[in-house]
Amino acid sequence: MARLDWSSADINLSRPSLARMYDYNLGGSHNFAIDRRFADEFNRVLPDLVAIHRANRSFLRRVVQFLSSIGIRQFLDLGSGIPTVGNVHEIAQRAVPESRVVYVDDDAAVVTHSNAILLDNDRTAAIRADIREPDRILSDPVVRSLIDFAQPVGLLMFAVLHYLSDEDQPSDIVHTYRDAMGPGSYLAISHGTADGRTGHQIHESVRVGRRNNISATMRGRTDVISMFDGFTIVQPGVVFAPQWRPDTSNDHFSNEPDRSAILAAVGVKRQHETSRL
């Protein structure tokens, strides 16, 4: 594919992008040949992967609708990916037009495209940053212009933490963001897991990823729970994504939720936990 109009010189077309591979599996058009080639390789090893990605997107929709319904009006989406149809700002602003959203991703293509489509939306922006640098993100002027950390925030970490190694100490990173948010803020996480009936295929896909310099660490329920220290996890707890407050019986893996290979949960920051910002 030729370089698209929204591309920039910072975009590396010699390596696949996780965000663009995800976009491809969701039926989007913001991806390159190299992304499709590697996505197809993953999809051969893990035939459920397209449905897994769509189950994760369905979880995102339900979470944003839930948070909007209980009064959350600002969202910080870490590892956001390309904001194709059905992304956070569309869902939140459809429910409450004044809702504010900041997308964060370390992929130049994601940020370039995001800011292009958000050009006329002054309540939404995207910045390029690594989620492993929370202090940089939390102090970023674009973030601070849209997110008031003295008010409840919806912190979204969908399908991103499994790309952090144990050496990155993902729980500590999450807790740094937690400390910046006021009581009544919410944290939503979806995390890849090898638990359930797709476990063997998940391990095979991890090996494929490593051959292509894409590393992932699958984690279990106990690991995900540890990321919610300082939060009260709301019902139904840490579950497979299709089990989190389903609103249709026709969703992906509704009858076989463990095939989704995604653990999901939402928690509210406890009142005695104060913000450091």
Backbone torsions as a table, in degrees:
resi	resn	phi	psi	omega
1	MET	NA	136.8	176.4
2	ALA	-69.5	159.8	178.5
3	ARG	-61.7	127.5	-176.0
4	LEU	-77.0	163.4	-177.2
5	ASP	-59.1	-32.2	-176.4
6	TRP	-89.4	5.4	179.2
7	SER	-76.7	166.3	176.7
8	SER	-139.6	168.0	-179.5
9	ALA	-64.2	-18.3	-179.1
10	ASP	-78.4	-10.9	-175.5
11	ILE	-84.4	123.3	-178.2
12	ASN	-90.2	109.3	-178.8
13	LEU	-90.2	4.0	179.6
14	SER	-92.1	-7.6	-179.4
15	ARG	-130.5	145.2	177.9
16	PRO	-70.3	152.4	177.4
17	SER	-112.6	130.5	177.4
18	LEU	-58.7	-41.7	-178.6
19	ALA	-64.2	-40.7	-178.7
20	ARG	-74.3	-32.3	174.0
21	MET	-64.2	-41.2	177.4
22	TYR	-62.9	-43.1	178.1
23	ASP	-59.9	-42.6	178.6
24	TYR	-60.4	-46.4	-179.1
25	ASN	-67.0	-23.5	177.7
26	LEU	-87.8	0.9	179.1
27	GLY	88.3	14.5	179.8
28	GLY	-79.1	173.6	-177.0
29	SER	-115.2	5.0	-175.1
30	HIS	-99.0	64.5	-178.1
31	ASN	-150.8	163.2	-177.5
32	PHE	-115.0	170.7	-178.0
33	ALA	-56.5	-41.3	-178.6
34	ILE	-64.2	-34.8	177.9
35	ASP	-67.5	-42.8	-179.3
36	ARG	-66.8	-37.7	-179.6
37	ARG	-63.6	-46.6	-179.4
38	PHE	-72.1	-35.6	176.5
39	ALA	-61.7	-41.3	178.5
40	ASP	-63.5	-34.8	177.3
41	GLU	-64.8	-44.6	176.4
42	PHE	-62.7	-41.8	-176.7
43	ASN	-65.7	-30.7	176.9
44	ARG	-68.2	-38.2	179.8
45	VAL	-74.7	-37.2	-177.5
46	LEU	-125.0	84.2	-174.4
47	PRO	-58.8	-22.2	179.6
48	ASP	-81.3	-1.3	-167.5
49	LEU	-61.5	-40.8	178.9
50	VAL	-59.7	-45.7	178.8
51	ALA	-66.9	-33.8	176.6
52	ILE	-62.3	-45.7	178.6
53	HIS	-62.0	-38.1	-179.4
54	ARG	-73.5	-31.2	174.7
55	ALA	-66.5	-37.0	177.2
56	ASN	-65.6	-41.2	178.8
57	ARG	-65.6	-35.7	177.4
58	SER	-65.7	-39.3	175.9
59	PHE	-61.1	-43.8	177.7
60	LEU	-55.4	-48.0	-178.9
61	ARG	-58.2	-46.6	-177.2
62	ARG	-65.9	-37.8	179.5
63	VAL	-65.0	-48.7	-177.8
64	VAL	-64.3	-38.6	176.0
65	GLN	-63.1	-43.1	178.7
66	PHE	-62.0	-49.2	-177.8
67	LEU	-64.5	-38.7	177.2
68	SER	-62.8	-37.9	-177.0
69	SER	-69.1	-22.0	-178.9
70	ILE	-105.7	11.1	169.8
71	GLY	106.1	4.1	176.4
72	ILE	-75.2	127.5	-174.9
73	ARG	-121.5	4.5	178.4
74	GLN	-144.3	138.4	-172.5
75	PHE	-133.3	135.6	173.5
76	LEU	-116.1	110.5	-173.2
77	ASP	-104.5	107.7	-175.3
78	LEU	-95.9	131.1	-174.7
79	GLY	67.3	47.9	-164.5
80	SER	-71.3	-29.3	-172.8
81	GLY	74.2	-175.0	-178.3
82	ILE	-77.3	127.3	-176.5
83	PRO	-77.2	71.4	176.2
84	THR	-75.7	-175.4	-176.2
85	VAL	-54.5	135.2	178.6
86	GLY	86.3	23.6	179.2
87	ASN	-89.4	-177.5	-165.9
88	VAL	-61.0	-48.6	-174.6
89	HIS	-65.7	-34.5	178.2
90	GLU	-64.6	-44.1	-178.6
91	ILE	-68.5	-48.4	-176.4
92	ALA	-66.2	-43.9	-176.2
93	GLN	-78.3	-19.9	171.1
94	ARG	-68.5	-37.4	179.4
95	ALA	-76.5	-46.0	-178.5
96	VAL	-139.9	104.1	-172.3
97	PRO	-55.8	-30.1	-177.3
98	GLU	-82.8	2.7	178.6
99	SER	-60.2	145.6	-177.9
100	ARG	-118.0	141.9	-175.5
101	VAL	-138.1	134.4	169.1
102	VAL	-120.9	125.3	175.2
103	TYR	-95.2	141.2	178.2
104	VAL	-130.1	126.5	176.5
105	ASP	-152.4	153.8	180.0
106	ASP	-99.5	8.6	178.1
107	ASP	-95.1	122.0	-177.3
108	ALA	-60.8	-37.3	-180.0
109	ALA	-64.1	-40.3	179.5
110	VAL	-59.7	-49.2	-175.3
111	VAL	-70.1	-41.4	178.2
112	THR	-59.2	-49.1	-178.8
113	HIS	-68.1	-41.6	-179.1
114	SER	-57.6	-49.5	-177.4
115	ASN	-68.1	-28.2	176.5
116	ALA	-66.2	-44.7	-177.7
117	ILE	-79.9	-15.1	179.9
118	LEU	-98.4	9.1	-172.5
119	LEU	-55.2	-37.2	-177.4
120	ASP	-98.1	12.4	-178.7
121	ASN	-115.2	98.9	-174.7
122	ASP	-80.6	3.7	176.9
123	ARG	-106.3	8.0	-177.3
124	THR	-141.9	141.6	178.7
125	ALA	-152.4	167.1	176.7
126	ALA	-133.3	141.1	175.7
127	ILE	-127.3	153.0	176.9
128	ARG	-96.3	118.3	179.9
129	ALA	-164.5	159.1	178.3
130	ASP	-93.9	127.6	-176.7
131	ILE	-64.1	-13.6	177.1
132	ARG	-77.0	0.9	177.3
133	GLU	-118.3	66.1	-174.2
134	PRO	-60.6	-36.8	-178.2
135	ASP	-63.7	-37.9	177.7
136	ARG	-65.2	-44.3	-179.2
137	ILE	-66.0	-45.1	-175.9
138	LEU	-66.9	-23.3	179.7
139	SER	-100.9	-0.3	-178.1
140	ASP	-61.4	134.1	-176.7
141	PRO	-62.9	-32.0	177.4
142	VAL	-68.1	-43.9	177.4
143	VAL	-59.4	-48.2	-175.8
144	ARG	-68.4	-22.9	179.3
145	SER	-74.9	-22.7	-177.5
146	LEU	-112.1	-25.7	-176.1
147	ILE	-110.6	122.0	175.5
148	ASP	-100.2	103.7	-175.0
149	PHE	-72.8	-5.7	173.2
150	ALA	-78.9	-14.0	178.3
151	GLN	-108.9	158.7	-179.3
152	PRO	-57.2	137.0	-178.3
153	VAL	-120.6	146.1	168.8
154	GLY	-99.4	106.8	179.8
155	LEU	-93.8	118.9	-173.3
156	LEU	-113.3	126.1	179.1
157	MET	-133.1	77.4	-175.0
158	PHE	-93.8	121.4	173.4
159	ALA	50.8	43.2	179.6
160	VAL	-126.1	-33.0	-173.0
161	LEU	-70.0	-23.7	177.8
162	HIS	-73.1	-7.3	173.4
163	TYR	-91.1	3.0	171.8
164	LEU	-99.2	135.2	178.7
165	SER	-78.0	167.3	174.9
166	ASP	-60.8	-32.9	178.6
167	GLU	-64.8	-25.3	176.4
168	ASP	-72.3	-14.1	-178.5
169	GLN	54.0	64.8	-175.6
170	PRO	-57.6	-35.6	179.0
171	SER	-62.3	-41.0	178.9
172	ASP	-64.2	-37.7	177.9
173	ILE	-63.4	-46.6	177.8
174	VAL	-58.1	-41.5	-176.6
175	HIS	-68.7	-27.3	174.9
176	THR	-66.0	-43.0	174.8
177	TYR	-63.6	-41.7	178.3
178	ARG	-54.8	-44.7	-175.9
179	ASP	-65.6	-20.1	179.7
180	ALA	-84.1	-15.0	-173.6
181	MET	-99.0	147.9	177.8
182	GLY	-78.1	162.8	174.8
183	PRO	-55.2	146.6	-177.9
184	GLY	89.7	-4.6	174.0
185	SER	-76.2	159.1	-177.4
186	TYR	-121.8	145.1	173.7
187	LEU	-117.6	130.1	175.4
188	ALA	-122.5	130.2	-178.5
189	ILE	-130.3	135.4	161.6
190	SER	-121.9	137.2	-170.5
191	HIS	-141.5	133.1	177.8
192	GLY	-64.5	142.7	-179.5
193	THR	-142.4	150.4	173.8
194	ALA	-95.3	3.0	174.7
195	ASP	-65.9	149.6	175.6
196	GLY	95.7	-174.1	-168.6
197	ARG	-76.7	-12.1	177.5
198	THR	-94.4	10.7	-173.4
199	GLY	-53.6	-46.4	-178.8
200	HIS	-62.3	-44.2	179.5
201	GLN	-65.1	-36.5	177.8
202	ILE	-61.2	-46.3	179.2
203	HIS	-61.0	-38.8	178.3
204	GLU	-64.8	-41.0	-179.8
205	SER	-67.3	-33.8	175.8
206	VAL	-62.6	-40.5	178.6
207	ARG	-65.9	-39.5	175.7
208	VAL	-60.9	-43.2	178.6
209	GLY	-59.1	-44.8	-178.6
210	ARG	-63.5	-34.4	176.8
211	ARG	-64.5	-23.6	-178.7
212	ASN	-109.4	23.3	177.4
213	ASN	61.1	31.3	173.6
214	ILE	-119.0	110.9	-175.5
215	SER	-102.9	140.5	176.8
216	ALA	-141.0	146.7	177.9
217	THR	-123.3	108.0	177.8
218	MET	-76.2	141.4	-177.5
219	ARG	-132.2	162.2	-178.0
220	GLY	-101.7	-176.4	-175.1
221	ARG	-59.8	-41.3	-179.3
222	THR	-61.2	-40.4	179.0
223	ASP	-64.0	-43.1	-179.2
224	VAL	-65.6	-41.9	178.6
225	ILE	-57.8	-38.9	-178.2
226	SER	-63.4	-25.5	179.3
227	MET	-72.3	-17.0	-178.4
228	PHE	-97.1	20.0	175.3
229	ASP	-59.3	130.2	-176.4
230	GLY	91.3	-4.2	177.8
231	PHE	-118.4	151.4	168.6
232	THR	-98.1	117.1	-178.6
233	ILE	-73.4	127.0	-177.8
234	VAL	-81.4	161.2	178.8
235	GLN	-63.9	139.8	14.6
236	PRO	-97.0	20.7	179.1
237	GLY	90.4	-155.6	177.4
238	VAL	-88.4	112.4	-173.9
239	VAL	-137.9	171.1	170.0
240	PHE	-67.0	144.5	-170.9
241	ALA	-49.4	-43.7	-179.1
242	PRO	-65.3	-15.7	-179.6
243	GLN	-87.5	-7.4	-177.0
244	TRP	-84.4	100.8	175.5
245	ARG	45.5	56.6	-179.3
246	PRO	-61.6	144.1	179.3
247	ASP	-119.3	9.4	175.2
248	THR	-154.6	150.1	177.9
249	SER	-89.2	-0.1	-176.8
250	ASN	-108.6	14.0	-178.9
251	ASP	-72.2	165.6	179.7
252	HIS	-61.9	128.1	177.2
253	PHE	63.8	25.6	179.8
254	SER	-55.6	-37.5	-177.6
255	ASN	-93.8	-10.8	178.9
256	GLU	-137.0	64.9	-170.8
257	PRO	-59.1	-29.8	-177.9
258	ASP	-71.6	-12.7	173.8
259	ARG	-70.9	-16.2	-178.4
260	SER	-68.6	-22.5	179.2
261	ALA	57.7	24.8	-179.5
262	ILE	-129.6	122.8	169.7
263	LEU	-91.6	139.6	-173.2
264	ALA	-138.5	145.5	177.9
265	ALA	-163.5	159.1	176.9
266	VAL	-135.0	136.4	178.1
267	GLY	-135.7	154.4	177.9
268	VAL	-109.3	135.3	-179.4
269	LYS	-66.7	131.1	-176.2
270	ARG	-67.8	151.6	-174.7
271	GLN	-62.7	-30.8	-177.5
272	HIS	-81.8	-5.8	177.0
273	GLU	-87.3	117.0	-176.6
274	THR	-98.9	160.3	179.0
275	SER	-86.7	145.2	177.8
276	ARG	-93.8	-5.5	-179.5
277	LEU	-91.6	NA	NA
